[in-house]
């Protein structure tokens, strides 16, 4: 089996208010704002990256916070959940902490792993999961959230589909995943490329309505490869299956190719290189507005348009 696809690089979602989004993920969940930049296609909109200290692939949840965008609708043809890994025994801490911010949730178990489910301010479904195997990734910690309870990074994501068959084929035949088990309509796929930030659950929901992408929904899931050479090999595999795939695109902090898998979900293949320290040192990550080179000459104009965060 080819394990060159190493789980998740990042997951990108949509929010409706930039300041509220920033506050929730940094102050409530305790993630680090690794990068503050703008949407490449819409420079009047922020692009936030939240993760661990350096924005390690597999920890990065990113947002396009379009001010005033209406709430979306979860449905088929889209990713519908973000699962984070937290230490064993920490769910009681998180339940109390979320409640102190007025965030309700419910507990349960999937595939033998306890979870706490809740929503972010835009309605994005989030799960804190105590994984069955140890997760030794070093988390970003704050004064209120210590290492013993802090979020480690991604555990999983869920794709809701009318049929799982063709999506599963992409995961197994292109990305090197394998079926790990089933619970009802939920099919769990894992890769042996690495033990964390890699699980994909597919829910088969033939009678559910298609999702509507807007605030509180996931825009795309990015899978991780080590470098551009491997990326091109995976890109060719996708193209050979008759799927439309983009050329390589420079995203400043990684290189990307995109395609829509047969179930309708937008997938990205993103490289580890060059990383988030190409334009800011580690201790300054996320502290300045970093613009793509093509927009630097318009900095003053862009800064006037972007919503206030203070």
DRENNUKE-285956 format. One line per 2 residues: number of its first residue (from 1); their letters; for each residue z, y, x of N, C-alpha, C. Coordinates in steps of 0.001 Angstrom, whole numbers. Each point is the difference from the previous one (the first is absolute). Last residue first. Layout:
# DRENNUKE-285956
NUM) A) Z:Y:X:Z:Y:X:Z:Y:X | ...
//
This chain:
# DRENNUKE-285956
310) XX) 17077:44158:-10259:1409:385:200:623:409:-1340 | -4661:-1184:622:836:-1195:85:1483:335:144
308) XX) -4962:2287:-2152:1202:187:828:852:-1274:-42 | -5434:-193:-720:1247:342:-679:1179:109:955
306) XX) -5210:1115:1380:915:-1134:-128:1302:420:-672 | -3416:3221:1142:-299:-789:-1207:1023:-1124:-218
304) XX) 53:2880:3877:255:807:-1193:-147:-799:-1277 | -1050:-1978:4167:1452:170:-141:362:861:-1210
302) XX) -4565:-560:1173:563:-1249:-519:1498:145:-227 | -2287:3595:2032:-415:-151:-1392:639:-1236:-629
300) XX) 669:728:4594:688:1036:-778:-323:-133:-1483 | -2249:-2961:3076:1430:-242:-155:680:1037:-895
298) XX) -4751:-1070:1587:349:488:-1334:1509:-109:-263 | -2119:-1556:4024:-440:1392:-99:355:629:-1344
296) XX) 855:-4643:828:909:862:754:-390:1471:-100 | -2156:-4178:-1831:640:989:-868:870:999:757
294) XX) -2402:-3753:1992:-1014:737:-752:583:1077:-903 | 2805:-3056:2635:-695:1029:787:-992:827:-806
292) XX) 4245:-2048:-2478:-1155:-590:664:-795:1095:706 | 5164:971:-728:-1286:18:-701:-1049:-785:769
290) XX) 5679:488:-637:-1053:-391:933:-1312:-116:-767 | 5119:2357:-501:-1207:-335:-733:-1109:-274:1001
288) XX) 5217:-896:1261:-1019:1045:-90:-1155:-478:-870 | 3802:-2767:888:639:1314:-78:-994:1146:-124
286) XX) -609:-5027:594:202:467:-1354:559:1396:-143 | 748:-2328:4642:-884:-528:-1030:378:547:-1377
284) XX) 2023:714:4544:-511:1082:-855:-881:-508:-1139 | 2006:-2755:3515:1122:752:-563:-445:1129:-931
282) XX) -3248:-2787:2297:804:-778:-945:1087:846:-652 | -4303:2665:1615:906:-944:650:905:-666:-1032
280) XX) -5028:1723:-1155:1391:436:-35:844:-1008:788 | -4713:-577:-504:49:1454:-108:1419:559:-140
278) XX) -1094:-4713:629:-1130:627:689:59:1521:-56 | 2976:-3597:-1933:465:893:1063:-1152:660:757
276) XX) -306:-3373:-3623:391:1320:-500:496:965:1071 | -3837:-4184:536:1389:207:-389:328:1457:-281
274) XX) -4377:-2389:1152:838:398:1139:1467:244:-347 | -1653:-4195:-1338:-238:1142:882:-646:1156:-765
272) XX) 893:-4120:-2193:1278:464:555:-187:1268:834 | -3510:-1087:-4019:386:-420:1351:1398:504:377
270) XX) -2363:-1377:-5004:392:1105:881:497:-538:1341 | -2708:-1094:-4975:357:-688:1235:230:1094:1035
268) XX) 136:-200:-5738:-331:673:1259:367:-938:1132 | -1035:-288:-5744:622:-478:1230:-487:856:1168
266) XX) 232:204:-5728:-534:588:1228:829:-489:1177 | -909:-2566:-4851:974:701:829:-669:523:1269
264) XX) -2086:-2796:-3548:0:1438:-222:948:799:863 | -1325:-4865:-86:855:316:-1133:135:1478:-277
262) XX) -2545:-1822:3781:-613:-337:-1284:847:308:-1230 | 652:3094:4334:-81:-1461:-134:-440:-351:-1428
260) XX) -1093:4385:3042:666:-363:-1248:-177:-1505:-198 | 236:3090:4718:-843:-719:-938:818:-312:-1240
258) XX) 33:2910:5227:448:-201:-1377:-995:-880:-753 | 1938:1597:5360:-1158:-356:-822:555:-381:-1375
256) XX) 2013:2970:4624:20:-677:-1284:-1391:-430:-438 | 3624:1729:4376:-1380:-85:-458:-44:-899:-1228
254) XX) 4137:3332:1982:-531:-1358:-43:-1458:96:-416 | 2367:3905:605:1113:-844:443:-363:-1483:-19
252) XX) -3401:3319:-1128:866:642:992:1052:-945:571 | -3655:-1296:-2915:1070:640:-766:1050:637:901
250) XX) -5459:-1966:0:1105:457:841:1008:759:-858 | -3586:-4084:-1326:334:1410:-210:1216:348:845
248) XX) -4204:-4069:-577:1287:409:558:185:1508:-165 | -3207:-2229:-3574:61:31:1458:1420:377:446
246) XX) -286:-2358:-4749:-381:1242:669:-155:-206:1501 | -954:-3630:-4065:1073:422:900:-477:1216:783
244) XX) -1212:-3672:-4386:-333:1280:619:1187:471:822 | -1263:-5261:-1006:800:1117:-480:-393:1276:744
242) XX) -1564:-4687:671:-746:778:-977:774:1168:-582 | 1162:-3185:3599:322:-521:-1336:-706:784:-1101
240) XX) -282:1235:4606:-689:-1277:-160:282:-638:-1360 | 2270:3973:1339:-1406:278:-315:-768:-1290:-263
238) XX) 4414:-380:1476:-19:573:-1351:-1441:235:-435 | 696:-1394:4392:307:-1095:-931:-63:484:-1451
236) XX) -443:3178:3431:-1206:-808:-127:215:-1170:-954 | 3679:2739:1075:-966:748:-808:-1260:-829:-226
234) XX) 3207:-1636:2940:418:-176:-1390:-979:711:-933 | -727:577:4552:-199:-1414:-328:374:-267:-1455
232) XX) 815:4263:1763:-1422:-194:-234:-301:-1456:-342 | 4425:1123:1198:-360:625:-1272:-1471:-246:-326
230) XX) 1618:-1264:4187:375:-956:-1040:-354:548:-1375 | -745:2891:3532:-857:-1171:167:304:-1044:-1068
228) XX) 2676:3939:344:-1293:208:-648:-940:-1194:127 | 5357:-888:135:-892:979:611:-1344:34:-720
226) XX) 3941:-2547:-1560:479:549:1267:-872:1121:535 | 738:-949:-5308:-605:-731:1112:345:733:1297
224) XX) 1628:-109:-5687:145:387:1401:-792:-906:945 | -353:1945:-5450:392:-1140:819:-189:340:1471
222) XX) 748:2946:-4839:-653:-107:1308:582:-1175:774 | -591:1848:-5427:818:-763:946:-786:-159:1285
220) XX) -137:3885:-4337:-592:-1110:753:1039:-666:882 | 1040:3105:-3675:-1418:295:225:-694:-1143:735
218) XX) 4417:165:-3471:-397:-244:1385:-1510:179:125 | 3474:2534:-3632:-794:-1199:241:-385:-79:1475
216) XX) 2401:3690:-2202:771:-1206:-209:-776:-1283:164 | -2808:4274:-1159:1351:24:543:744:-1283:-333
214) XX) -4885:-993:-374:510:1371:-30:1430:-67:539 | -4133:-3658:-1740:571:563:1211:361:1467:-164
212) XX) -307:-4348:-3406:-557:1350:140:692:657:1191 | -1027:-5491:-1726:872:1091:392:-744:1314:74
210) XX) -1363:-4151:-3348:-161:501:1362:954:1152:285 | 1490:-3661:-3623:-991:1071:140:-133:411:1463
208) XX) 1434:-5073:-1642:555:1335:246:-1119:1021:190 | -350:-4906:-618:-14:798:-1227:543:1418:188
206) XX) -242:-3443:3532:-1348:144:-584:-62:892:-1223 | 3083:-825:4349:285:587:-1310:-1318:249:-731
204) XX) 2541:-2142:4763:-1179:-186:-847:342:446:-1418 | 1948:1263:5137:345:-300:-1388:-1282:-106:-807
202) XX) 1601:-353:5482:-1075:237:-958:485:-409:-1379 | 2273:1480:5100:108:-711:-1268:-1160:397:-900
200) XX) 1180:85:5572:-797:539:-1104:186:-897:-1214 | 2474:1157:5207:-112:-807:-1211:-798:719:-1084
198) XX) 1392:1647:4574:-1263:-723:-104:-225:-708:-1328 | 3867:2234:2788:-1003:972:-457:-1361:-635:-214
196) XX) 2970:-3081:3013:414:1100:-876:-1202:849:-403 | -107:-3882:3083:919:-392:-1070:352:1094:-997
194) XX) -4798:-1212:2752:1279:628:314:918:-213:-1201 | -4136:-2278:270:-246:908:1123:1275:701:446
192) XX) -905:-3147:-3741:862:-404:1104:-228:861:1230 | -515:1089:-5511:-716:-281:1232:1006:-395:1068
190) XX) -236:-162:-5815:623:441:1249:-954:-262:1161 | 417:311:-5906:-786:-299:1193:682:596:1228
188) XX) 1032:-1423:-5596:443:631:1255:-833:-486:1173 | -277:658:-5691:-435:-859:1096:347:709:1306
186) XX) 1349:225:-5637:66:629:1328:-342:-1031:1076 | 587:-701:-4843:-1321:559:288:-74:643:1379
184) XX) 3804:-3428:-472:-690:502:-1182:-1403:466:342 | 1925:-930:4092:1045:144:-1011:-650:613:-1232
182) XX) -1541:-2576:5066:-282:654:-1280:1283:65:-824 | -1731:-509:5678:664:-502:-1194:-386:788:-1228
180) XX) -1928:354:4531:1349:-461:309:717:-560:-1207 | -5343:874:2039:846:-11:-1188:1355:-590:360
178) XX) -2990:2622:3689:85:-1290:-667:937:109:-1198 | -3348:3302:3734:1207:-265:-790:-33:-1420:-560
176) XX) -3396:2652:2764:822:-1053:584:1305:-270:-716 | -3974:3132:-832:1200:535:640:921:-1068:583
174) XX) -4202:-1080:-2241:-313:1144:873:1223:433:799 | 210:-3657:-3118:-1184:-281:815:-361:1133:956
172) XX) 3843:218:-3071:69:-1236:781:-1171:-169:967 | 332:3870:-2920:1230:-114:778:-26:-1229:913
170) XX) -3554:582:-3025:-58:1004:1074:1238:-122:880 | -98:-2705:-3776:-985:-465:978:-144:987:1148
168) XX) 2719:1104:-3714:642:-1003:842:-956:-499:1078 | -1741:2822:-3252:877:756:895:701:-953:952
166) XX) -2632:-1883:-3373:-831:603:1043:807:854:973 | 2367:-2203:-3666:-803:-934:790:-745:665:1146
164) XX) 3073:1681:-3702:413:44:1406:-994:-710:911 | -431:2887:-4860:-80:-1345:567:345:79:1478
162) XX) 748:3783:-2525:-412:-824:-1140:-105:-1466:421 | 3465:3214:2591:-1424:-309:-105:-296:-759:-1281
160) XX) 3802:2849:3484:-154:-505:-1357:-1494:-97:-318 | 3319:26:4642:-1272:398:-585:-94:-627:-1383
158) XX) 4171:1297:3755:-500:-812:-1108:-1304:589:-505 | 3131:-104:4945:-602:789:-1066:-539:-966:-1043
156) XX) 4072:-49:4232:-1142:-526:-751:-637:1080:-851 | 3421:714:3501:123:-1432:-221:-1304:-515:-622
154) XX) 1107:4665:3156:-526:-732:-1148:416:-1470:14 | 3314:3115:2506:-1452:134:-90:-463:-825:-1181
152) XX) 4684:786:1150:-659:-479:1224:-1489:314:44 | 4600:2371:-2451:-1291:-648:-254:-686:-336:1319
150) XX) 5443:453:-208:-1237:789:-15:-1240:-865:-221 | 4908:-1201:551:-600:13:-1345:-1389:628:-38
148) XX) 2783:-462:4000:327:-1230:-717:-611:-78:-1400 | -312:3861:2997:-875:-1093:404:233:-1260:-814
146) XX) 1379:4639:-2351:161:-606:1318:-926:-1183:222 | 401:4650:-3068:-577:-1340:-94:1:-624:1388
144) XX) 1578:4470:-764:490:-692:-1195:-466:-1448:-97 | -1276:2975:3578:1453:105:-66:567:-802:-1160
142) XX) -4568:-1852:1741:444:1366:-266:1524:14:-33 | -4451:-3290:2099:1298:147:-650:329:1477:-176
140) XX) -4323:-3798:855:396:1403:119:1312:153:-756 | -1162:-4913:1959:-291:991:-1042:280:1422:450
138) XX) -1564:-4915:2354:974:1079:131:-316:1112:-996 | -994:-5517:-357:-604:1294:300:1077:1092:14
136) XX) 390:-4914:-952:679:692:1089:-665:1313:404 | 654:-3793:-4136:-935:1069:331:683:866:1052
134) XX) 526:-5404:-2204:543:1226:577:-1113:968:376 | -635:-3372:-4133:153:-131:1444:416:1338:583
132) XX) -552:-352:-4637:585:-1289:307:173:-256:1480 | 117:5034:-2248:-921:-1094:305:730:-1284:366
130) XX) 1066:4261:-3228:694:-671:1091:-813:-1246:360 | -1631:4788:-2438:57:-1461:4:783:-487:1215
128) XX) -1535:4409:-3465:750:-267:1221:341:-1479:-19 | -3999:2957:-2654:924:-1131:59:666:-11:1374
126) XX) -3066:3486:-3664:493:-338:1330:993:-1150:-104 | -4055:2942:-3078:955:-1109:79:323:-378:1451
124) XX) -1429:4904:-2123:-520:-1065:854:1031:-1124:94 | 347:4397:-2391:-155:-1256:-706:-595:-1122:822
122) XX) 1324:4625:1277:-1286:-21:-700:-238:-1287:-756 | 3975:777:2708:-72:1047:-1029:-1312:60:-779
120) XX) 1292:-4790:1911:146:1313:636:-191:1082:-1066 | 1984:-4984:-1136:-1214:807:110:289:1285:746
118) XX) 2084:-5433:-22:186:1340:-558:-1317:745:148 | 2835:-5126:1121:-1231:681:-404:330:1342:-632
116) XX) 2145:-3996:3481:388:1093:-878:-1267:779:-298 | 1037:-5453:1737:-626:1311:77:695:979:-928
114) XX) 227:-5379:2701:552:1016:-902:-719:1335:168 | -2032:-5064:850:431:1210:710:526:1037:-994
112) XX) -2116:-4409:-968:1293:-189:629:548:1212:715 | -4090:48:-2530:-174:-966:1082:1295:-148:813
110) XX) 872:3749:-2932:-1353:-554:47:-103:-917:1202 | 3968:2765:-3339:-336:-861:1132:-1441:-464:-144
108) XX) 3379:4465:-1803:-606:-1280:-311:-247:-786:1263 | 1928:5148:-2490:32:-1008:1055:-662:-1283:-471
106) XX) -525:5606:-1210:443:-1311:-465:-146:-1010:1129 | 675:5813:-865:-768:-1126:503:478:-1289:-625
104) XX) 272:6047:164:412:-1306:-488:-867:-1100:572 | 1485:5210:1507:-1095:-964:-22:534:-1354:-444
102) XX) 2383:4331:996:-530:-132:-1356:-1155:-961:-132 | 2809:960:3893:-1106:956:-134:-652:-108:-1381
100) XX) 3521:-2901:1191:566:1321:292:-1047:1100:-74 | -1251:-4569:-450:683:484:-1201:581:1387:213
98) XX) -1932:-2213:3675:-1023:443:-944:642:556:-1263 | 2915:-1923:3142:-629:1223:527:-1044:542:-970
96) XX) 2112:-4123:-970:923:1132:-142:-651:1297:451 | -2453:-3912:621:175:213:-1432:912:1187:-252
94) XX) -617:-1463:4421:-1152:729:-502:107:262:-1498 | 3361:-2559:2169:-10:1376:526:-1134:792:-642
92) XX) 125:-4527:-934:1070:700:-728:110:1445:467 | -3022:-2935:2206:-492:455:-1303:1078:714:-812
90) XX) 227:-2232:4528:-68:1466:-116:-372:490:-1391 | 362:-4663:2066:1253:571:-458:-21:1492:-246
88) XX) -3643:-1902:3241:757:-847:-911:1325:667:-353 | -4001:3236:1525:878:-1056:520:725:-777:-1094
86) XX) -4902:2085:-948:1314:564:334:916:-1134:447 | -5652:1277:-1171:995:-929:522:1277:748:349
84) XX) -3996:1237:-3810:596:301:1298:1021:-1073:369 | -4581:666:-3512:1245:-676:322:458:339:1404
82) XX) -3379:1964:-4231:299:47:1426:1342:-671:215 | -4090:-201:-4130:1376:18:481:19:136:1512
80) XX) -4094:-224:-2635:930:507:-1007:1457:24:450 | -5772:-39:1403:1327:-414:455:1030:653:-928
78) XX) -4830:-974:-2113:717:901:910:1257:-677:539 | -3083:-1675:-3505:-904:615:965:679:949:952
76) XX) 2288:-810:-4792:-776:-893:857:-916:790:923 | 4363:2545:-1553:-879:-926:-700:-783:-840:974
74) XX) 3502:4740:-816:-125:-1278:687:-878:-925:-825 | -276:5423:-53:422:-1162:-776:-203:-1263:828
72) XX) 966:5723:992:-968:-1071:-160:540:-1141:-839 | 1169:5503:-48:476:-1324:365:-1085:-1035:-248
70) XX) -1461:5093:1127:733:-757:-1025:441:-1362:517 | -490:4476:3094:-827:-1113:-464:789:-786:-1056
68) XX) 1573:3950:2592:-354:49:-1402:-859:-1133:-515 | 47:721:5188:857:768:-901:-537:-17:-1425
66) XX) -564:-3723:3854:-842:975:-687:843:724:-1053 | 929:-3110:4472:689:661:-1118:-854:1115:-595
64) XX) -593:-4686:2984:-751:1196:-334:749:654:-1167 | 2061:-3641:3797:-232:591:-1323:-987:1144:65
62) XX) 2127:-4874:2794:-572:1341:32:-297:468:-1416 | 3032:-3779:3148:-440:309:-1359:-490:1440:5
60) XX) 1161:-3851:4000:-515:1317:-379:-460:45:-1457 | 1661:-3654:3099:1103:793:-553:-491:1235:-732
58) XX) -2868:-3151:2273:858:-868:-793:1218:709:-559 | -2112:1843:4458:-742:-661:-1069:888:-1020:-712
56) XX) 2370:4124:2301:-514:-1317:356:-818:-577:-1150 | 2235:4540:1029:-1075:-344:-916:-650:-1313:370
54) XX) 3905:1975:2180:-1306:314:571:-1160:-242:-959 | 4674:-613:-1343:47:1078:998:-1377:417:483
52) XX) -326:-2349:-4578:1116:-108:942:-132:1099:1053 | -2268:1129:-4618:154:-1294:668:1229:-64:863
50) XX) -3849:3201:-3283:1413:-342:135:125:-1371:652 | -3783:4273:-782:183:-1358:494:1501:-231:203
48) XX) -3561:3631:-2921:1274:-337:622:-24:-1454:451 | -3548:4125:-1387:37:-1444:185:1267:-287:796
46) XX) -1853:4447:-3346:693:-658:1108:-362:-1487:71 | -3314:3825:-1968:1020:-966:-418:645:-612:1231
44) XX) -3757:2983:85:1001:761:-722:1127:-876:-526 | -3964:-1652:2305:1004:578:904:1005:931:-675
42) XX) -3297:-4152:-1108:523:1073:-837:1118:702:778 | -2294:-3699:1835:-1044:405:-945:420:1155:-888
40) XX) 2943:-1930:3306:-1249:282:717:-1079:546:-934 | 5321:676:-683:-1030:-933:-431:-1325:379:668
38) XX) 4422:1495:2546:-686:256:-1263:-1003:-1102:-274 | 5008:124:2747:-1354:475:226:-642:256:-1363
36) XX) 4669:-1806:2663:-312:929:-1085:-1365:587:306 | 3201:-4534:1675:-1134:911:166:-191:822:-1268
34) XX) 3793:-2849:599:-620:-226:1305:-1139:980:253 | 4651:-392:-2949:-1316:612:-155:-654:-41:1379
32) XX) 3812:-3575:-1525:-373:1146:821:-1359:532:-426 | 3813:-2496:-3238:-1119:-248:908:-289:1244:824
30) XX) 3426:-850:-3688:346:84:1416:-1110:-365:959 | 724:379:-5110:-248:-1292:623:223:10:1508
28) XX) 868:4040:-2392:569:-1063:-828:-177:-1362:681 | -1724:3895:2164:1420:204:-257:641:-1120:-814
26) XX) -4746:-88:1237:790:282:1199:1494:64:-288 | -3153:-835:-3527:-198:-1024:1026:799:264:1272
24) XX) 206:3082:-3764:393:-1347:-401:-94:-985:1155 | -1473:4523:600:1454:-112:-133:415:-1431:-306
22) XX) -4622:1043:116:600:80:1333:1504:-221:-65 | -2320:314:-4074:-369:-1219:707:662:-56:1373
20) XX) 419:3933:-2528:782:-1075:-610:-251:-1322:715 | -2598:3711:1293:1395:174:402:865:-1127:-541
18) XX) -4631:79:-1252:218:-242:1422:1467:80:394 | -2320:-1601:-4664:674:1195:494:431:-253:1432
16) XX) -2386:-3319:-2498:-357:1177:-771:640:1283:466 | -1886:-4960:2418:1157:664:-589:-456:1268:-704
14) XX) -2043:-5068:2169:-246:1343:-521:1280:533:-630 | -1150:-3838:4223:220:203:-1425:-218:1466:-359
12) XX) -751:-4129:4169:-154:1399:-409:76:113:-1518 | 1475:-3394:4488:-343:28:-1417:-35:1468:-406
10) XX) -576:-2863:5036:666:968:-870:-411:-242:-1444 | -575:-3355:3413:107:1187:843:750:1075:-765
8) XX) 276:-5599:-710:-291:1359:-441:48:1006:1141 | -1091:-5158:1138:764:564:-1103:-409:1425:-311
6) XX) -2342:-2105:3554:1439:-149:199:801:694:-1104 | -5028:-2328:1511:538:962:-960:1506:-205:-50
4) XX) -2281:-2919:2714:-232:1336:564:381:1116:-961 | 160:-5195:166:1097:870:-405:-163:1423:538
2) XX) -2899:-4883:-1218:-53:1265:734:1086:927:-529 | -246:-5648:137:0:1204:-849:0:1248:880
//
